[in-house]
Every structure is written in C-alpha cells, then in structure tokens.
C-alpha cells in the first residue's frame, strides 16, 4: 500500500475545565486536530464563522443555559448534523433518545485512548496517499497560475472536513472517475472577491470591468476544466475505469449553502490564496477545492495505478475545453 498523509482537521473544543483543556489541546496536537477553544456562549456563532469543521469536542458539564452541555449538543446537532460530537461524560445518567441522536461518541475523562480511537474511526476514516495530495496541489496550482497569470498563487495545508457548507456563492462541480476512485471535484469562491480579483487584473489582460455573473461563472468553469484535464492526464488511464456504477442523489439547499453527496465520509479540502504581488495587504481571492470520493475510494488501487504509471504506462492526453 502506498504511503498516506495524515491531514489536519478543524474541531470546536468546548470545555471549561483548565486541566482537561490542556489535556485535550495536547491530544489534538498529537493526532492532527486544530482545536478552536470556545465557550458555550460563542459556540453557535463559531459554527457560522467556521464552515469547514470536522467535529466538536464537548464536556457534559459545560456551563450552559440548561442543566448541562447536552442542550448545547442538541443545538449544534440541529444546525450541523454532519459534525460528529465527542462528549466527555462527567455524570452517570442515561441519555435520552434525542441526546443519543445528537451525541455520536461518548468517552470518560480518563479514557483518552477511547477518544483517540473514536476520532481515528470517524474524523480520519479516509486516508489520502501523499503522492496524490501533493499531485493535486501541484496540478491545481499550475492551472490557477495559467488562468490567473498575474496572481501570486499559494496553497494552504490540505485538511479534511465533515461540514457540508459551501464557501461563497459561485461553485462548480465535475465528476471524477478512475480505476481507484469515483466522485466529484468542486471549486468554490465568493463572487465579489472573484470579481474584485479580475478588476485588479489577476487574470488575462482585458478581463475585468463590468462583468455579469454569467461571465464570472464561465471563468470558474474554465478553471475547473483545466484542473480536470490535468487530473485526467495524470490519474485516469484511458483503458480502464472503476466497475461500480452506483449513483446517489446530490442534495443542494441554496438557502443554507448546503450540499450533500449522500456519504458521511470526510472530504479532502484545499484552500488557494490568489494575491496581487504589487499590492501588499490587498484582500486575497480565496478558491476552495474539495474532492468528494463518495462512490468509490481505494488507496490500495491507487498504489497499483501509481506503480504502473511510474513504469511508463500512458495516462492520456490533457483535455482543454
């Protein structure tokens, strides 16, 4: 099996006990979780400002409006049911049916190994080959530099998300299929930021000014096709495809900027920052890329494909549209 990379994931840490906060902060650092320490008062607001979370760590005795933290757990679950909640138990009372539905994972304060196993099984249920992640960043960065030749393109560290909230107003979606995967790639960005970037001249000469939303859509669509063509050239052999033909409905709720691919698995997420080298301090254009392998995912098959490709097996030509 090929080497896999242990990507980071962002979680809310809702615990008021200083000793346990230190223990959990150290735990998060050791396992690859970026912990956002919040109070019960600002927990819900943090959901609004952080739409790329992977889970929530919550203490049962967290000071809340109710008798304990279970009311907060239910409120979080109602807003973002896709986020797993890991409840640190501080009592022996049984949970009600609605509380059990909200809290997917319970652990005792002295069982950090149990918490680790739950996090590994839930948040990090999919592992991504290092060569694949590095290759995706490389080909995407090259495509963005081609579409935005006057921009400085930088990628942030890849991470995994369980959230299903869309970043911005403009999104593209394109199917991805190979011998080792089936799913989708998405690009997401804010329309105003993309428009401003074009006005600043980040793209080709003459692109900018009074663009309507259709022209904005077309530009992001062309960028998506360029990335897809590079992905196809590198990772999709023309002579073989995955045999599975299963499909699942894709649910999109525009009012809540929500999209679901019918799978609870984590998604690979990479954020790219495009800035004008000549304008220090100017707001960056952020393009968020997600890979959703909801129909088929096999790192073992990717290892077989990568080994064959390294021996000179052709992987197809670059397709541009």
DRENDO-1510 file (C-alpha; in Angstrom, 1 decimal, always signed):
<recs>
REC; n; res; u; v; w
REC; 1; UNK; +0.0; +0.0; +0.0 .
REC; 2; UNK; +1.2; +3.5; -0.8 .
REC; 3; UNK; +2.2; +6.0; +1.9 .
REC; 4; UNK; -0.7; +8.0; +3.2 .
REC; 5; UNK; -0.6; +11.5; +4.6 .
REC; 6; UNK; -2.3; +12.4; +7.9 .
REC; 7; UNK; -4.1; +15.6; +7.1 .
REC; 8; UNK; -5.3; +18.1; +9.7 .
REC; 9; UNK; -8.9; +18.6; +10.7 .
REC; 10; UNK; -10.5; +21.6; +12.5 .
REC; 11; UNK; -12.7; +21.0; +15.6 .
REC; 12; UNK; -14.5; +23.1; +18.1 .
REC; 13; UNK; -13.2; +22.4; +21.7 .
REC; 14; UNK; -16.0; +23.3; +24.2 .
REC; 15; UNK; -14.6; +22.5; +27.6 .
REC; 16; UNK; -14.3; +24.8; +30.6 .
REC; 17; UNK; -12.0; +22.7; +32.9 .
REC; 18; UNK; -8.5; +24.0; +32.7 .
REC; 19; UNK; -6.9; +20.6; +33.3 .
REC; 20; UNK; -8.9; +18.9; +30.7 .
REC; 21; UNK; -8.5; +21.8; +28.2 .
REC; 22; UNK; -4.7; +21.3; +28.5 .
REC; 23; UNK; -5.1; +17.5; +28.1 .
REC; 24; UNK; -7.4; +17.9; +25.1 .
REC; 25; UNK; -5.2; +20.6; +23.4 .
REC; 26; UNK; -2.2; +18.3; +23.7 .
REC; 27; UNK; -4.3; +15.4; +22.4 .
REC; 28; UNK; -5.5; +17.4; +19.4 .
REC; 29; UNK; -1.9; +18.5; +18.5 .
REC; 30; UNK; -0.8; +14.8; +18.7 .
REC; 31; UNK; -3.4; +13.4; +16.4 .
REC; 32; UNK; -3.7; +16.2; +13.9 .
REC; 33; UNK; -6.7; +18.2; +15.1 .
REC; 34; UNK; -6.7; +22.0; +15.0 .
REC; 35; UNK; -8.6; +22.8; +18.2 .
REC; 36; UNK; -10.7; +26.1; +18.3 .
REC; 37; UNK; -11.3; +26.7; +22.0 .
REC; 38; UNK; -14.7; +28.3; +22.5 .
REC; 39; UNK; -17.2; +29.0; +25.3 .
REC; 40; UNK; -20.8; +27.8; +25.3 .
REC; 41; UNK; -21.7; +31.5; +24.8 .
REC; 42; UNK; -19.9; +31.8; +21.4 .
REC; 43; UNK; -20.2; +28.1; +20.2 .
REC; 44; UNK; -23.2; +28.7; +17.9 .
REC; 45; UNK; -21.6; +31.9; +16.5 .
REC; 46; UNK; -18.4; +29.9; +15.8 .
REC; 47; UNK; -20.4; +27.5; +13.6 .
REC; 48; UNK; -21.4; +30.4; +11.4 .
REC; 49; UNK; -17.8; +31.7; +11.1 .
REC; 50; UNK; -16.2; +28.3; +10.6 .
REC; 51; UNK; -17.9; +26.3; +7.8 .
REC; 52; UNK; -15.1; +23.8; +7.3 .
REC; 53; UNK; -15.2; +21.8; +10.6 .
REC; 54; UNK; -14.6; +18.1; +11.2 .
REC; 55; UNK; -16.2; +17.7; +14.6 .
REC; 56; UNK; -16.9; +19.0; +18.1 .
REC; 57; UNK; -15.3; +18.1; +21.5 .
REC; 58; UNK; -17.8; +18.9; +24.2 .
REC; 59; UNK; -17.8; +18.5; +28.0 .
REC; 60; UNK; -21.0; +17.3; +29.5 .
REC; 61; UNK; -20.7; +19.7; +32.5 .
REC; 62; UNK; -20.1; +22.7; +30.2 .
REC; 63; UNK; -21.8; +25.7; +31.7 .
REC; 64; UNK; -24.8; +26.4; +29.5 .
REC; 65; UNK; -28.3; +27.8; +29.7 .
REC; 66; UNK; -29.6; +24.3; +30.6 .
REC; 67; UNK; -28.6; +22.0; +33.4 .
REC; 68; UNK; -25.6; +20.6; +31.4 .
REC; 69; UNK; -24.0; +20.6; +28.0 .
REC; 70; UNK; -26.4; +18.2; +26.3 .
REC; 71; UNK; -28.8; +21.1; +25.4 .
REC; 72; UNK; -25.8; +22.7; +23.5 .
REC; 73; UNK; -25.0; +19.3; +21.9 .
REC; 74; UNK; -28.6; +19.1; +20.6 .
REC; 75; UNK; -28.5; +22.7; +19.3 .
REC; 76; UNK; -25.2; +22.0; +17.4 .
REC; 77; UNK; -26.6; +18.8; +16.0 .
REC; 78; UNK; -29.7; +20.5; +14.8 .
REC; 79; UNK; -27.6; +23.1; +12.9 .
REC; 80; UNK; -24.9; +20.8; +11.6 .
REC; 81; UNK; -25.9; +17.2; +11.9 .
REC; 82; UNK; -23.0; +16.1; +9.8 .
REC; 83; UNK; -20.5; +17.1; +12.5 .
REC; 84; UNK; -19.6; +14.2; +14.9 .
REC; 85; UNK; -19.9; +15.3; +18.6 .
REC; 86; UNK; -17.5; +13.7; +21.1 .
REC; 87; UNK; -19.0; +14.1; +24.6 .
REC; 88; UNK; -16.7; +13.9; +27.7 .
REC; 89; UNK; -19.0; +12.3; +30.3 .
REC; 90; UNK; -19.0; +13.8; +33.8 .
REC; 91; UNK; -22.1; +12.0; +35.1 .
REC; 92; UNK; -23.5; +8.5; +35.1 .
REC; 93; UNK; -27.1; +9.4; +34.0 .
REC; 94; UNK; -28.5; +7.8; +30.9 .
REC; 95; UNK; -29.1; +9.9; +27.9 .
REC; 96; UNK; -32.4; +10.5; +26.3 .
REC; 97; UNK; -33.1; +9.3; +22.8 .
REC; 98; UNK; -32.7; +12.8; +21.4 .
REC; 99; UNK; -29.5; +13.3; +23.3 .
REC; 100; UNK; -28.1; +10.0; +22.0 .
REC; 101; UNK; -29.0; +11.0; +18.5 .
REC; 102; UNK; -27.1; +14.3; +18.9 .
REC; 103; UNK; -24.0; +12.7; +20.6 .
REC; 104; UNK; -22.4; +10.1; +18.4 .
REC; 105; UNK; -19.5; +9.4; +20.7 .
REC; 106; UNK; -19.2; +9.3; +24.5 .
REC; 107; UNK; -15.9; +9.0; +26.4 .
REC; 108; UNK; -14.9; +9.1; +30.0 .
REC; 109; UNK; -12.4; +11.7; +31.2 .
REC; 110; UNK; -9.7; +9.1; +31.9 .
REC; 111; UNK; -10.1; +7.2; +28.6 .
REC; 112; UNK; -8.1; +9.3; +26.2 .
REC; 113; UNK; -7.3; +6.2; +24.2 .
REC; 114; UNK; -11.0; +5.6; +23.7 .
REC; 115; UNK; -11.3; +9.2; +22.4 .
REC; 116; UNK; -8.4; +8.7; +20.1 .
REC; 117; UNK; -10.0; +5.5; +18.6 .
REC; 118; UNK; -13.3; +7.3; +18.0 .
REC; 119; UNK; -11.6; +10.3; +16.3 .
REC; 120; UNK; -9.5; +8.0; +14.1 .
REC; 121; UNK; -12.6; +5.9; +13.1 .
REC; 122; UNK; -14.8; +8.9; +12.5 .
REC; 123; UNK; -12.9; +12.1; +11.5 .
REC; 124; UNK; -10.0; +10.3; +9.8 .
REC; 125; UNK; -12.0; +7.4; +8.3 .
REC; 126; UNK; -10.4; +8.1; +4.9 .
REC; 127; UNK; -6.6; +8.3; +4.4 .
REC; 128; UNK; -5.2; +10.0; +1.3 .
REC; 129; UNK; -1.9; +8.9; -0.4 .
REC; 130; UNK; +0.8; +11.5; +0.0 .
REC; 131; UNK; +1.6; +11.4; -3.7 .
REC; 132; UNK; -2.0; +12.0; -4.6 .
REC; 133; UNK; -2.4; +15.0; -2.3 .
REC; 134; UNK; +0.9; +16.5; -3.5 .
REC; 135; UNK; +0.0; +15.9; -7.1 .
REC; 136; UNK; -3.4; +17.6; -6.7 .
REC; 137; UNK; -1.9; +20.7; -5.2 .
REC; 138; UNK; +0.8; +20.8; -7.9 .
REC; 139; UNK; -1.6; +20.5; -10.9 .
REC; 140; UNK; -4.2; +22.8; -9.4 .
REC; 141; UNK; -1.6; +25.5; -8.6 .
REC; 142; UNK; -0.3; +25.2; -12.2 .
REC; 143; UNK; -3.9; +25.5; -13.6 .
REC; 144; UNK; -4.7; +28.6; -11.4 .
REC; 145; UNK; -1.4; +30.2; -12.5 .
REC; 146; UNK; -2.4; +29.7; -16.1 .
REC; 147; UNK; -5.9; +31.2; -15.6 .
REC; 148; UNK; -4.6; +34.0; -13.3 .
REC; 149; UNK; -1.1; +34.7; -14.7 .
REC; 150; UNK; -0.7; +38.0; -12.8 .
REC; 151; UNK; -1.5; +36.5; -9.4 .
REC; 152; UNK; +0.7; +35.0; -6.7 .
REC; 153; UNK; -0.9; +31.6; -6.1 .
REC; 154; UNK; -0.3; +29.9; -2.8 .
REC; 155; UNK; -1.9; +26.8; -1.3 .
REC; 156; UNK; -2.7; +26.3; +2.3 .
REC; 157; UNK; -2.1; +22.9; +4.0 .
REC; 158; UNK; -4.7; +20.4; +2.9 .
REC; 159; UNK; -7.1; +19.2; +5.5 .
REC; 160; UNK; -10.3; +17.1; +5.9 .
REC; 161; UNK; -13.8; +18.4; +6.6 .
REC; 162; UNK; -17.1; +16.9; +7.6 .
REC; 163; UNK; -19.0; +20.1; +7.1 .
REC; 164; UNK; -21.2; +20.3; +4.0 .
REC; 165; UNK; -21.4; +24.1; +3.8 .
REC; 166; UNK; -20.5; +25.8; +0.6 .
REC; 167; UNK; -17.9; +28.6; +0.6 .
REC; 168; UNK; -19.1; +31.6; -1.2 .
REC; 169; UNK; -21.8; +32.0; -3.9 .
REC; 170; UNK; -20.1; +30.5; -7.0 .
REC; 171; UNK; -19.4; +26.8; -7.2 .
REC; 172; UNK; -18.5; +24.3; -9.9 .
REC; 173; UNK; -18.9; +20.5; -9.8 .
REC; 174; UNK; -17.3; +18.0; -12.1 .
REC; 175; UNK; -17.3; +14.2; -11.9 .
REC; 176; UNK; -14.0; +12.4; -11.2 .
REC; 177; UNK; -13.6; +8.7; -12.1 .
REC; 178; UNK; -10.6; +6.4; -12.3 .
REC; 179; UNK; -9.7; +2.8; -11.5 .
REC; 180; UNK; -9.2; +3.8; -7.9 .
REC; 181; UNK; -11.9; +6.4; -7.3 .
REC; 182; UNK; -15.3; +7.8; -8.2 .
REC; 183; UNK; -16.7; +11.1; -7.0 .
REC; 184; UNK; -16.5; +14.8; -7.7 .
REC; 185; UNK; -14.3; +17.8; -7.5 .
REC; 186; UNK; -15.7; +21.2; -6.5 .
REC; 187; UNK; -14.3; +24.7; -6.7 .
REC; 188; UNK; -16.0; +27.3; -4.5 .
REC; 189; UNK; -15.4; +31.1; -4.2 .
REC; 190; UNK; -17.1; +34.3; -3.3 .
REC; 191; UNK; -18.5; +36.2; -6.3 .
REC; 192; UNK; -17.5; +39.6; -5.1 .
REC; 193; UNK; -13.9; +38.5; -4.3 .
REC; 194; UNK; -13.6; +36.9; -7.8 .
REC; 195; UNK; -15.0; +40.0; -9.5 .
REC; 196; UNK; -12.6; +42.2; -7.5 .
REC; 197; UNK; -9.6; +40.0; -8.4 .
REC; 198; UNK; -10.5; +40.3; -12.1 .
REC; 199; UNK; -10.8; +44.1; -11.8 .
REC; 200; UNK; -7.4; +44.2; -10.2 .
REC; 201; UNK; -6.0; +42.3; -13.2 .
REC; 202; UNK; -5.2; +39.0; -11.7 .
REC; 203; UNK; -6.4; +37.2; -14.8 .
REC; 204; UNK; -5.7; +37.9; -18.5 .
REC; 205; UNK; -5.4; +41.4; -19.9 .
REC; 206; UNK; -8.8; +42.9; -20.7 .
REC; 207; UNK; -10.7; +40.6; -18.3 .
REC; 208; UNK; -12.4; +42.8; -15.7 .
REC; 209; UNK; -14.6; +45.8; -15.6 .
REC; 210; UNK; -18.3; +45.4; -15.6 .
REC; 211; UNK; -18.6; +41.6; -15.7 .
REC; 212; UNK; -22.0; +39.9; -15.3 .
REC; 213; UNK; -22.5; +36.8; -13.2 .
REC; 214; UNK; -22.5; +34.5; -16.2 .
REC; 215; UNK; -19.0; +35.7; -17.2 .
REC; 216; UNK; -17.9; +35.1; -13.7 .
REC; 217; UNK; -19.4; +31.6; -13.8 .
REC; 218; UNK; -17.7; +30.9; -17.1 .
REC; 219; UNK; -14.3; +31.8; -15.8 .
REC; 220; UNK; -14.5; +29.5; -12.8 .
REC; 221; UNK; -15.9; +26.8; -15.1 .
REC; 222; UNK; -12.9; +27.1; -17.5 .
REC; 223; UNK; -10.6; +26.9; -14.4 .
REC; 224; UNK; -12.4; +23.7; -13.3 .
REC; 225; UNK; -12.0; +22.2; -16.8 .
REC; 226; UNK; -8.3; +23.0; -16.8 .
REC; 227; UNK; -7.8; +21.3; -13.5 .
REC; 228; UNK; -9.9; +18.3; -14.5 .
REC; 229; UNK; -7.9; +18.0; -17.7 .
REC; 230; UNK; -4.7; +17.9; -15.8 .
REC; 231; UNK; -6.1; +15.4; -13.3 .
REC; 232; UNK; -7.3; +13.2; -16.1 .
REC; 233; UNK; -3.9; +13.3; -17.8 .
REC; 234; UNK; -2.1; +12.3; -14.6 .
REC; 235; UNK; -4.5; +10.0; -12.8 .
REC; 236; UNK; -7.0; +8.5; -15.2 .
REC; 237; UNK; -5.9; +5.7; -17.5 .
REC; 238; UNK; -7.9; +5.7; -20.8 .
REC; 239; UNK; -8.2; +1.9; -20.9 .
REC; 240; UNK; -9.8; +1.2; -17.6 .
REC; 241; UNK; -12.4; +2.7; -15.2 .
REC; 242; UNK; -14.0; +1.7; -12.0 .
REC; 243; UNK; -16.6; -1.0; -12.4 .
REC; 244; UNK; -19.1; +0.3; -9.9 .
REC; 245; UNK; -22.0; +2.2; -11.4 .
REC; 246; UNK; -23.8; +3.1; -8.2 .
REC; 247; UNK; -25.2; +6.7; -8.1 .
REC; 248; UNK; -26.6; +8.6; -5.1 .
REC; 249; UNK; -28.6; +11.8; -5.2 .
REC; 250; UNK; -26.8; +15.1; -4.6 .
REC; 251; UNK; -28.8; +17.4; -2.4 .
REC; 252; UNK; -28.3; +21.1; -2.7 .
REC; 253; UNK; -30.0; +23.7; -0.5 .
REC; 254; UNK; -29.2; +27.1; -1.8 .
REC; 255; UNK; -30.8; +29.0; +1.1 .
REC; 256; UNK; -28.4; +27.3; +3.6 .
REC; 257; UNK; -25.5; +27.0; +1.2 .
REC; 258; UNK; -25.6; +23.2; +1.9 .
REC; 259; UNK; -24.6; +20.3; -0.4 .
REC; 260; UNK; -24.7; +16.6; +0.4 .
REC; 261; UNK; -23.3; +13.8; -1.7 .
REC; 262; UNK; -25.0; +11.1; +0.3 .
REC; 263; UNK; -21.9; +10.0; +2.2 .
REC; 264; UNK; -20.7; +10.7; +5.8 .
REC; 265; UNK; -17.1; +10.3; +4.8 .
REC; 266; UNK; -14.7; +13.2; +5.2 .
REC; 267; UNK; -13.8; +15.3; +2.2 .
REC; 268; UNK; -10.3; +16.4; +1.0 .
REC; 269; UNK; -10.2; +20.2; +1.2 .
REC; 270; UNK; -7.5; +22.6; -0.1 .
REC; 271; UNK; -7.7; +26.4; +0.0 .
REC; 272; UNK; -5.8; +28.5; -2.5 .
REC; 273; UNK; -5.0; +32.2; -2.0 .
REC; 274; UNK; -4.5; +34.4; -5.0 .
REC; 275; UNK; -3.0; +37.8; -4.4 .
REC; 276; UNK; -1.6; +40.7; -6.4 .
REC; 277; UNK; +2.2; +40.8; -5.8 .
REC; 278; UNK; +2.2; +44.5; -6.5 .
REC; 279; UNK; -0.4; +45.3; -3.9 .
REC; 280; UNK; +0.8; +44.3; -0.4 .
REC; 281; UNK; -2.1; +43.9; +2.1 .
REC; 282; UNK; -4.8; +43.7; -0.5 .
REC; 283; UNK; -7.5; +41.1; +0.2 .
REC; 284; UNK; -6.8; +37.7; -1.3 .
REC; 285; UNK; -9.0; +35.8; -3.7 .
REC; 286; UNK; -9.7; +32.5; -1.9 .
REC; 287; UNK; -10.7; +29.5; -4.0 .
REC; 288; UNK; -11.7; +26.4; -2.1 .
REC; 289; UNK; -11.2; +23.0; -3.7 .
REC; 290; UNK; -12.9; +19.8; -2.4 .
REC; 291; UNK; -12.6; +16.2; -3.5 .
REC; 292; UNK; -15.5; +14.0; -2.6 .
REC; 293; UNK; -14.9; +10.3; -3.2 .
REC; 294; UNK; -18.4; +9.2; -2.3 .
REC; 295; UNK; -18.9; +6.5; -4.9 .
REC; 296; UNK; -15.6; +4.6; -4.8 .
REC; 297; UNK; -12.3; +5.1; -2.9 .
REC; 298; UNK; -9.4; +2.7; -2.7 .
REC; 299; UNK; -5.9; +3.8; -1.7 .
REC; 300; UNK; -4.7; +0.3; -2.5 .
REC; 301; UNK; -5.9; +0.6; -6.1 .
REC; 302; UNK; -4.2; +4.0; -6.3 .
REC; 303; UNK; -0.9; +2.3; -5.3 .
REC; 304; UNK; -1.3; -0.2; -8.1 .
REC; 305; UNK; -2.1; +2.6; -10.6 .
REC; 306; UNK; +0.8; +4.8; -9.4 .
REC; 307; UNK; +3.3; +1.9; -9.7 .
REC; 308; UNK; +2.1; +1.2; -13.2 .
REC; 309; UNK; +2.4; +4.9; -14.1 .
REC; 310; UNK; +5.9; +5.1; -12.8 .
REC; 311; UNK; +6.9; +2.3; -15.2 .
REC; 312; UNK; +5.8; +4.5; -18.2 .
REC; 313; UNK; +2.2; +3.5; -18.6 .
REC; 314; UNK; +0.5; +6.2; -20.6 .
REC; 315; UNK; -2.2; +8.1; -18.7 .
REC; 316; UNK; -4.0; +10.0; -21.5 .
REC; 317; UNK; -3.7; +13.4; -23.1 .
REC; 318; UNK; -4.5; +16.7; -21.5 .
REC; 319; UNK; -8.1; +17.8; -22.4 .
REC; 320; UNK; -8.9; +21.5; -22.5 .
REC; 321; UNK; -12.3; +23.0; -23.2 .
</recs>
